[in-house]
Amino acid sequence: MRAGVLAALVIVVVAAVAGGGYYYYSNVADTGHLALAAADAPPSSQVFGVYITFDAVAVHSTTSGWQNFSFAARTLNILNVTPTSVSLFTSDTVANLTLHAGNYTMIRIYITNVTVDILGSNITFRLASDFAFVNHPFTVTAGGTVMGVIEFNLNSDLNLNSRVFTPNIGFVVNGSS
């Protein structure tokens, strides 16, 4: 009888350790991070601020397709922010995402509002699209962080006459750690 209880106890302990190991591997050990920031190429001298509000990001993995991430709306003034001047993990950051390690090919950055300071007047621009689209491969390694910068080109994104914002962006990978 004691041998049966001992055997059952050993089976329960082995199952618990195996389950915990699987959970750790599939949810912790196999993840990395994507930190996104925003920058611009400066527009005309009439513009003194470009405030873009972001509230979601979707990333496309080569193995699992699209993954959506929502967060509290963040409004950033991207005027005169360059890819080399952004400070990731600070107020310049659009989002910090935890992703499974792997290869990714596309990003959608959802925009809810764009307000432009033109000669001291704040004007809300109409959005030509609900999101900015990045088609640029990157790799997230387990335990690492990819530091990517969404680079807006405000000279072409802002139509000052019609008050329309059309996001045409590039993507710069500032490295990974």
C-alpha positions as CSV (number, residue, x, y, z in Angstrom):
1,M,0.0,0.0,0.0
2,R,2.8,2.4,0.9
3,A,4.5,1.7,-2.4
4,G,1.4,2.6,-4.3
5,V,1.0,5.9,-2.4
6,L,4.6,6.7,-2.9
7,A,4.4,5.9,-6.6
8,A,1.3,8.2,-7.0
9,L,3.1,11.0,-5.1
10,V,6.1,10.7,-7.5
11,I,3.8,10.8,-10.5
12,V,2.0,13.9,-9.2
13,V,5.4,15.7,-8.5
14,V,6.8,14.8,-11.9
15,A,3.6,16.0,-13.6
16,A,3.7,19.3,-11.7
17,V,7.4,19.9,-12.6
18,A,6.8,19.0,-16.2
19,G,3.7,21.3,-16.4
20,G,5.6,24.1,-14.8
21,G,8.5,23.7,-17.1
22,Y,6.2,23.7,-20.2
23,Y,4.4,26.8,-18.9
24,Y,7.7,28.6,-18.4
25,Y,9.0,27.6,-21.8
26,S,5.9,28.5,-23.7
27,N,5.1,31.7,-21.8
28,V,8.3,33.2,-20.4
29,A,11.5,31.6,-21.8
30,D,10.3,32.0,-25.4
31,T,9.5,35.7,-25.3
32,G,11.3,38.8,-26.2
33,H,10.3,42.5,-26.6
34,L,9.5,45.0,-29.4
35,A,9.9,48.6,-28.3
36,L,8.4,51.1,-30.8
37,A,9.1,54.8,-30.9
38,A,8.0,57.5,-33.4
39,A,10.2,60.0,-35.3
40,D,9.8,62.3,-38.2
41,A,11.3,64.1,-41.1
42,P,10.5,67.8,-40.4
43,P,7.7,69.5,-42.4
44,S,7.4,73.2,-43.4
45,S,8.4,76.0,-41.2
46,Q,4.7,76.8,-40.5
47,V,4.4,73.7,-38.3
48,F,5.3,73.9,-34.6
49,G,4.0,70.6,-33.4
50,V,2.5,67.3,-34.7
51,Y,0.6,65.4,-32.0
52,I,-0.3,61.8,-33.0
53,T,-2.4,59.6,-30.8
54,F,-1.8,55.9,-30.9
55,D,-3.9,53.2,-29.2
56,A,-3.1,49.8,-30.7
57,V,-0.4,47.9,-32.6
58,A,-0.7,44.6,-34.6
59,V,2.3,42.6,-35.6
60,H,2.5,39.8,-38.1
61,S,4.5,36.7,-37.3
62,T,5.6,34.2,-40.0
63,T,4.4,31.4,-37.8
64,S,1.2,32.6,-36.1
65,G,-0.2,35.5,-38.3
66,W,-1.5,38.7,-36.9
67,Q,-1.4,39.5,-33.1
68,N,-3.2,42.5,-31.8
69,F,-2.2,44.7,-28.9
70,S,-4.3,47.5,-27.4
71,F,-3.1,50.0,-24.8
72,A,-4.2,53.3,-23.2
73,A,-4.1,56.0,-25.9
74,R,-0.7,57.8,-26.1
75,T,-0.2,61.2,-27.7
76,L,3.3,62.1,-28.8
77,N,4.6,65.2,-30.4
78,I,6.8,63.8,-33.1
79,L,8.0,67.1,-34.5
80,N,11.8,67.2,-34.7
81,V,12.2,63.7,-33.3
82,T,14.8,61.8,-35.3
83,P,15.5,58.0,-35.3
84,T,18.8,58.7,-33.5
85,S,17.3,61.0,-30.9
86,V,14.5,58.8,-29.6
87,S,14.7,57.4,-26.1
88,L,13.1,54.0,-26.0
89,F,11.3,52.9,-22.8
90,T,10.6,56.6,-22.0
91,S,7.9,59.1,-22.9
92,D,8.9,58.8,-26.6
93,T,7.8,55.2,-26.7
94,V,4.6,54.3,-28.6
95,A,4.5,50.8,-27.2
96,N,6.5,48.1,-25.5
97,L,5.3,44.6,-26.6
98,T,6.1,41.2,-25.3
99,L,6.3,38.8,-28.3
100,H,7.2,35.2,-28.8
101,A,10.7,34.8,-30.1
102,G,10.6,34.5,-33.9
103,N,10.4,36.2,-37.2
104,Y,8.0,39.1,-37.9
105,T,7.3,40.8,-41.2
106,M,4.7,43.6,-40.8
107,I,3.4,46.1,-38.2
108,R,0.2,48.1,-38.1
109,I,0.3,51.1,-35.8
110,Y,-3.2,52.4,-35.1
111,I,-3.8,56.1,-35.1
112,T,-6.9,57.7,-33.5
113,N,-6.1,61.4,-33.8
114,V,-3.6,63.9,-35.4
115,T,-3.5,67.5,-34.3
116,V,-1.1,69.9,-35.9
117,D,0.1,73.2,-34.5
118,I,0.2,75.6,-37.5
119,L,1.5,79.0,-36.6
120,G,0.1,78.7,-33.1
121,S,-3.3,77.2,-34.0
122,N,-4.1,73.6,-33.1
123,I,-5.9,72.0,-36.0
124,T,-7.2,68.4,-36.0
125,F,-6.4,66.7,-39.3
126,R,-8.6,64.1,-41.0
127,L,-7.0,60.6,-41.2
128,A,-6.6,59.1,-44.6
129,S,-6.1,55.7,-42.9
130,D,-6.7,54.3,-39.4
131,F,-3.2,52.9,-39.2
132,A,0.3,53.3,-40.5
133,F,1.7,50.2,-42.1
134,V,5.2,48.8,-41.9
135,N,6.4,46.1,-44.2
136,H,9.9,45.4,-42.7
137,P,11.1,42.1,-41.4
138,F,12.6,41.8,-37.9
139,T,13.5,39.1,-35.5
140,V,12.7,38.9,-31.8
141,T,15.1,36.7,-29.8
142,A,14.2,35.0,-26.5
143,G,15.1,37.4,-23.7
144,G,16.1,40.2,-26.2
145,T,14.6,43.5,-27.2
146,V,14.2,44.9,-30.7
147,M,14.3,48.6,-30.7
148,G,12.3,49.9,-33.7
149,V,11.5,53.5,-34.7
150,I,8.5,54.3,-36.8
151,E,9.7,57.1,-39.0
152,F,7.0,59.4,-40.3
153,N,7.8,61.7,-43.2
154,L,5.8,64.8,-42.3
155,N,6.6,66.5,-45.6
156,S,4.5,64.0,-47.4
157,D,2.2,62.9,-44.5
158,L,0.7,66.3,-43.8
159,N,-1.4,68.0,-46.5
160,L,-1.6,71.5,-44.9
161,N,-4.1,72.8,-47.5
162,S,-6.7,70.0,-47.2
163,R,-5.9,69.2,-43.5
164,V,-5.4,65.4,-44.2
165,F,-2.9,63.2,-42.6
166,T,-1.7,60.2,-44.8
167,P,0.8,58.1,-42.9
168,N,3.7,57.1,-45.2
169,I,6.3,55.7,-42.9
170,G,9.6,53.9,-42.8
171,F,10.9,51.6,-40.1
172,V,14.4,51.8,-38.6
173,V,15.7,49.0,-36.4
174,N,18.1,50.7,-33.9
175,G,19.4,47.3,-32.9
176,S,18.5,44.6,-30.4
177,S,19.8,43.6,-27.1
